[in-house]
Amino acid sequence: MDHAATMRSTYELINAGDLDRFGDLLAADFVEHQGGPGYPPTREGTLDFFRNLLAAFPDWHMAVQDMIASGDKTVARVRVSGTQSGEFIGIPATGASADVELIDIMRFDPAGLVCEHWGVADMLSLMQQLGVVPAGAST
């Protein structure tokens, strides 16, 4: 199975706003280890998170920069961008654009579905770009 192609498809489907087909790539017993605040670490919780994320950032785009696959896991470095035009994790719409990097790790079950996800996003940079947290002094 080509886990890298499946992982790439998850980003393409999210970019297209096709969360039903994105959800089809997640195992029924999917576990989210990163998760958004207030969302259960399940398949449905993850879909709800992305529904709310895309409502807040309708132009959200995920671009794969690097990808490494080994065994049942695939790792990607991804650049995400979008403009916040709706509420996001309790933050009212700012109209600000953001561009940040994240690292994702997905584990696949024997059927080729994503069964676990771990991720690290540059949330400080995101909050600074949205104007919620002041940017540090330049050096």
C-alpha positions as CSV (number, residue, x, y, z in Angstrom):
1,M,0.0,0.0,0.0
2,D,1.1,3.5,-0.8
3,H,0.7,5.3,2.6
4,A,2.4,8.4,1.3
5,A,-0.2,8.7,-1.5
6,T,-3.0,8.3,1.1
7,M,-1.5,10.9,3.4
8,R,-1.2,13.3,0.5
9,S,-4.8,12.6,-0.3
10,T,-5.9,13.6,3.2
11,Y,-4.4,17.1,2.6
12,E,-5.9,17.4,-0.9
13,L,-9.4,16.5,0.3
14,I,-9.2,18.9,3.2
15,N,-8.0,21.6,0.7
16,A,-11.1,20.8,-1.4
17,G,-13.4,21.0,1.6
18,D,-14.4,17.3,0.9
19,L,-14.5,16.2,4.5
20,D,-16.7,13.2,3.8
21,R,-14.1,11.7,1.5
22,F,-11.4,12.7,4.0
23,G,-13.3,10.9,6.7
24,D,-13.4,7.8,4.5
25,L,-9.6,7.6,4.8
26,L,-9.9,7.5,8.7
27,A,-10.4,4.2,10.4
28,A,-13.5,3.8,12.5
29,D,-11.3,3.5,15.6
30,F,-9.1,6.4,14.6
31,V,-7.2,8.1,17.5
32,E,-6.1,11.8,17.3
33,H,-3.2,12.5,19.6
34,Q,-2.9,16.2,18.9
35,G,-6.5,17.4,18.6
36,G,-8.1,20.7,19.0
37,P,-9.3,22.0,22.3
38,G,-12.7,20.7,23.1
39,Y,-12.7,18.0,20.4
40,P,-12.8,14.3,21.3
41,P,-9.7,12.4,20.0
42,T,-11.9,10.3,17.6
43,R,-12.7,10.2,13.9
44,E,-15.9,12.3,14.5
45,G,-14.0,14.7,16.7
46,T,-11.4,15.2,14.0
47,L,-14.1,15.8,11.4
48,D,-15.8,18.3,13.6
49,F,-12.5,20.1,14.1
50,F,-11.9,20.4,10.4
51,R,-15.5,21.5,9.8
52,N,-14.9,24.4,12.2
53,L,-11.4,25.1,10.9
54,L,-12.7,25.4,7.3
55,A,-15.6,27.6,8.4
56,A,-13.1,29.9,10.1
57,F,-10.5,29.7,7.3
58,P,-12.5,29.1,4.1
59,D,-9.3,29.5,2.0
60,W,-7.3,27.1,4.1
61,H,-4.6,25.4,2.1
62,M,-2.2,22.6,3.1
63,A,0.9,22.2,1.0
64,V,3.2,19.2,1.5
65,Q,6.9,20.3,1.7
66,D,8.5,16.9,2.6
67,M,7.2,13.4,3.2
68,I,8.9,10.3,4.5
69,A,7.2,6.9,4.6
70,S,8.5,3.9,6.5
71,G,6.5,0.8,7.5
72,D,3.0,1.7,8.8
73,K,3.9,5.4,9.4
74,T,4.3,8.4,7.2
75,V,5.7,11.8,8.3
76,A,5.1,15.1,6.5
77,R,6.2,18.7,6.9
78,V,3.4,20.9,5.7
79,R,2.9,24.6,5.2
80,V,-0.6,25.8,5.9
81,S,-2.1,29.1,5.0
82,G,-5.5,30.9,5.2
83,T,-7.4,34.0,6.1
84,Q,-9.5,33.9,9.3
85,S,-13.0,35.1,8.4
86,G,-14.8,33.2,11.1
87,E,-14.5,32.2,14.8
88,F,-11.6,29.9,15.5
89,I,-11.1,28.2,18.9
90,G,-13.0,31.0,20.6
91,I,-11.1,33.8,18.7
92,P,-13.5,36.1,16.7
93,A,-12.7,36.6,13.1
94,T,-9.7,38.8,12.6
95,G,-9.5,39.1,8.8
96,A,-5.8,38.3,9.2
97,S,-3.9,35.9,7.0
98,A,-1.6,33.3,8.5
99,D,1.1,31.0,7.1
100,V,2.6,28.4,9.4
101,E,4.4,25.1,9.3
102,L,3.3,21.8,10.9
103,I,4.7,18.3,11.2
104,D,2.2,15.4,10.9
105,I,2.7,11.7,11.6
106,M,0.1,9.2,10.5
107,R,-0.1,5.5,11.3
108,F,-2.0,3.2,9.0
109,D,-3.9,0.0,9.8
110,P,-3.6,-3.2,7.6
111,A,-6.5,-1.9,5.5
112,G,-4.5,1.2,4.6
113,L,-6.7,3.6,6.6
114,V,-5.3,6.3,8.9
115,C,-5.7,4.9,12.4
116,E,-3.6,7.3,14.4
117,H,-2.3,10.9,14.0
118,W,0.2,13.0,15.9
119,G,1.0,16.5,14.9
120,V,2.9,19.6,16.0
121,A,1.8,23.0,14.6
122,D,3.5,26.4,15.1
123,M,0.6,27.7,17.2
124,L,2.6,30.7,18.6
125,S,3.3,31.9,15.1
126,L,-0.4,31.4,14.1
127,M,-1.6,33.4,17.2
128,Q,0.9,36.2,16.4
129,Q,-0.2,36.4,12.8
130,L,-3.8,36.6,13.9
131,G,-2.9,39.4,16.2
132,V,-4.0,37.5,19.4
133,V,-0.4,37.3,20.8
134,P,2.1,40.1,20.3
135,A,5.0,39.3,18.1
136,G,8.4,39.3,19.7
137,A,10.9,42.1,19.2
138,S,12.9,41.8,16.0
139,T,16.6,41.1,16.4
